[in-house]
Amino acid sequence: MRVSSVCLTILLAACLLAICIYLAKTSITKTKEPVAVIAGQTIYEDELLPRVQAQLRNQEYELKSRALENLVDQKLLEAEAKKKGIAVGQVLEQEVDAKVAEPTEAELMAAYQSQKDRPNPPFEEVKAQLQQALKQAKLQEARQQFLKHLREQAGVSILLRPPKVEVGYDAARLRGNPWAPVIIVEFADFQCPFCRQAQPTLRDLLAKYKGRVSLAYRDFPLRGIHAQGQLAAEASRCAGEQGKFWEYHDLLFANPDKLKRDGLVEHARSLKLDEKQFDSCLSSGKYEARIEEDLQEGIRAGVAGTPGFFINGSFLSGIQPEAAFDGMIQAELGVPKEKPAAQ
């Protein structure tokens, strides 16, 4: 019996090996499908797959997350309806909608005056529309607060987690504790207004989770729409040569009108960098390939625009409120993590 088992194992191994060889040969001999030609250079369909797969993975999670949130709310309402002995559709009507007051005259006037920078018809003409819009906003907020209360009472715990992507970072462009249990890797463009808006949130997070959360920066210049993003990225690398990457990074985001070469040199001068070394570095284009590496890794990981964040490998896209980061960071801090390895 023992001999038979060994023979069977060998036979299965041989079959698996034959299948692997066949698949390898098939993938090698498979005809590539061209999808574009640029200046005589062909782009093939298989080059798109890593980019598409990463974005599909993130979109799948977002769809599942929204569906789960809706399902949780539905279950909570069903439980509340059963407890009160009423129909599910009556819970929000009785517990929330009936208790929301109509907008006051002062609230309506305040809403009207907040739009005075735009051409508006007289107040009396739009009063009914404002009343409807404000009432709807109040209802929405009250419903959200009610559902939040039900979640707290029921002790809801969301176990669905975003997909993890292994994203490296440059230790020379890491702000904070290199052994922090949570590393946020940001892909950004120095000319991107949304990236600039995200900076105060990132600073607050680093202060709130000091020693436990660190930030790594990677370049993702959107060359098609931000003509100055590439050179600003190169300038930041040149400042990094002299140990001033983060100081220079902060100046770039604080001064969006100074991203042309003169402004970049002015920043270097204000930080007391060796101006000759900085100018030589900037003229050489020596970091073009490194910036392209950042860009391509970001694309492979699923970044399609800026800013894009990976919190211990979990993707968070675009300008986000601090609460969105908090939820992901706290989930990560709840699980012991190994020290992250720098790229």
N, C-alpha and C positions, 0 to 999 in steps of 0.2 A: 504493500500500500504506500509506503514511504517513497519507493522508487517511482511509482506511478505519479505521485504528487510532484516530485522533482521534474519528471519528464513533462508533465502538464505545464509547470511553471516555465520551463525552458521554451516550450512550444508557444505559450502566450507571449513571452518576451520577444521571440523571433517574429511573431505576427505583428506586434507593435512596432518593431524596428522596420519591418517591411512597409507598414503603413506610413511611418514617418519619412522614409526614403521616398516613397511615392508622392507624398504631399510636398516634400521639398522640391522634387523634380518638377512637379506640376506648377508650383509657384514660380520656379525659375523660367520655365518654358512658356508660361502664360503670356499672351500678347498684351502689351501695355496699351491702354486706351488713351490717346491724346485728347486733351480738353481745351488747350489753348496754345498759341505760338506767339512769342514775344521776341521781336528782333532776331528771328531765326532759331530761338531756343524754345523747345517744346515742353509744355507742362503736361504731366500724365495724371490720370485719375487717381492712381494709388498715392500720389503726393497729397491729395486732398483728404484722404481717410483719417490721418492722425488729428487734423484740425476739426473735421466734422465730428469725429467720435467724441472728442473732448467737449465740444459744445452740446452735443446730444446728451451726453452724460449729465451735464449741468442742468439742461432744460428738463430732463426726466425727473431729476430731484425736485426742481422748482414746482413742476406739475404735481408730483406726489405730495409735496409739502402743502400746497394749497388745498388739494383734495383732502388731506388728513385734517387740516385745520377746520374745513367745512364739516367733515364727518364728526369730529370731536364736538363741535358746537351743536350739531344735530342730536347727538347722543345725550348731551347735557340738557337740551331742551325737552327731549323725550322723557328723561328721568324727572325733570321738574314738573312736567305736565302730569305724569303719573302720580307724583306726590300730592299735587293739588287737585287731582281728579278732574282735569280739564283737557281740552284738545291741545295738541302741540301748537297749532297756529294761534291759540289764544294766550300763550305764555307771554310773548313779547308785547302783545297788545295790552294785556292787563298790568303786567309788571313794569313795563317801560313806557310804551307809547302814551298810555292814558295819563302818565305822570309828568310828561314833558310839557312845560308851559309854552304858550305862544310867545314869539319874540316881542319884546317891548318896543315902544316908539323910539326910545333912546338907542336900542340895539340896531333898529332898522336905519336910523339916521347915521349911526357910526359906520355901519356897513356901506351906506351910500357915500359918505364923505371919504371913506378909504379908497374909493375909486375916482376921486375928483381929478386925478392927474390924467384921466382919460375922458374924452367927450361923452357926456351922459345927458339923457333927457331929464326933465324936471323930476323931482323926488316923487310927487304924487303919481306920475305916470308909471314909475317902476316899483312903487311901493308893494304892490301885490306880488310881483316876481321876487322881490327881496324877501318878503315874508315867507314865501314858499321855500326859497333856497335856505334861509336860516333855520326854518323849522325842520327841514330835512337834515341839515347838518347837526342840529341838536339831537334829533332822533338817532342818527348814526352813532354819535358819540355816546349817548346814553345806552344804546344796545351793546356797544363794545364794552362799556364799563360793567354792564350786567353780566355779560358772558365771561368777562374776566373774573368777576366775583364767583360765578358758578364754578369756574376752573379751580379757583383757590379753595373753595369748599370741598370739591371732589378730589383734590390732590392730583390733578392731571399731570402726567409726566410724558413728554414727547420723546420717544426713543429713536425716531427716524433721524438719521444723520446724513449730512451731505457727503458726496463721494470724496475720497481722499486722492490727491494728486501729489506725487513726489516732485517738489519744486525746490531747487537749490537756491543758494544765495551767496553773495560776496561778503566775506567776513569784514572786509575793509569798508563796506557800506552798511554796517549794522549799528543801530542806535539802541543802546541798552545792554543788559546783561547777556553775554554770548551763550550762557547756559540756562537762560530762562526757559521754563517749561512750555511757554507759548511764543512762537515766532510768527509775526505777521510779515509776509512778503508782499510788498506793494509793487505793482507794475504801473508806472505813471509817465506822463509827458509834462515837462516843465512849462509848456505853453497851454496846457489844458486847464480851463477855468474850473472844471469839476474837481480836478486833482488839487487845485489851490484851495477850494472850499473844504476839502477833506482834511487839510492839515491841522486845523484846531482840534478836530475830533481825535486825530491820531495823537496829538500832544497830550490831550486830556487822558486818553487811554494809557499812555506810557506813565503818566503821573499817578493815575488811579491804581494801576497794577505794577508799580515800580518793583523791579527785580524779578517779576513773574512774567512780564510781557515785553518783548523787544520787537523792533521794527527794522526790516531789511528793505532797501530800495533797489529796484531794478528798472532799467530803461525800457520804455515802450513808446518811442516817438511816433506820432501819427503824421507822417511826412506829407500825406496827401492833403491835409487840412491845416497843419501847423508848420509853416515854413521855417520857424525858428527853433522848433523842438529838438532837432538833431544837433545843431551846433551848441545849444544850451546843455544837452546831455554830454557832449564831448568836453565842454568847459568844466562841467562838474567833475569829470574824471581827472582833468588836468589839475583842478584844485585838490582833488584827493591825493595826487602825487605828493603834495606838500602838506598832507595831513589836515586838510580843511574841507573835506567833502561835505559834512553836514552843515557847517557854517555857510558854505557856498550854496548848498541846496536850499537853505532857509531864505537866503537873499534872492534867489531866483523866483521862488514862489511869492515873496513879499513885494517884488518889483516886476510885475508882468510887462511893464512898458520898457524894460531894459534887457531885452533878450537878444538884441542885435550885437554884433561884435564889439562896438564901442562900450555898450553897457556891460558886456561880459568882462571886458578888461577893467572897467571901472570897479566892478565887484571885487576882482582880484586885487586891485590896488587898495580898496577899503579894508581888505583882510590882511594887508601887508604881505602878500605873497611875492615871491621873486617874479617880478613882472616879465623879465626877459625869458625865464624858463617857462612861465605860463603861456606867453605869446608863441614861443617856439612849439610847445606842445599842441596848442590849438591850431597852429598852421600845418602841423604834420599830418593830421588826420589819423594818428596812431590808434585811436580808440574806436574807429568806425566798425571794425570787425567785432569788437567786444560788445558794442551796442547792438549790432545785428544779432549776436548770439542771444542776448537778453530778449530781444524782440521775438525771435523764432521760438525760444523756449516758452515764452508767454503764449504765443499762438497755439503751440502744441498742447499746452495745459488748458486751453479753452478761453483765453482772454481775447475778446473781440473789440474792446474799446477801453478807455481809461476813465477813472482808475479801476484796477482790478486787484483784489486782495486774496491771499491764501493764508488762512489762519490754521497753522499746523496742517496745511495741505487741503483744507476745506475752502471752497471758492465762495467769495462774496463779491458781487459785481456792482460797479457804479458808486455814485455818491450815496452813502447810507447813514442813517441816524446812529448815534452812539449805542442805542439799545440793541441794534442788530449785531454790533460787535460784541457787546456785553454777553448776549446769550451764547454766542459761539465760544467766547473766551472762557466763560464760567463752565461750560460743558467740558472744555479741554482741561481746565484746572481741576475738575472733579475726578480725573483719571491720571494716575502717575505716568509721567512721560520720560522717555530716555533723553539724554542730552542730544540736541540736534547736531548733525554733522554739517559743517560749512562746506560749500561747493569747492 
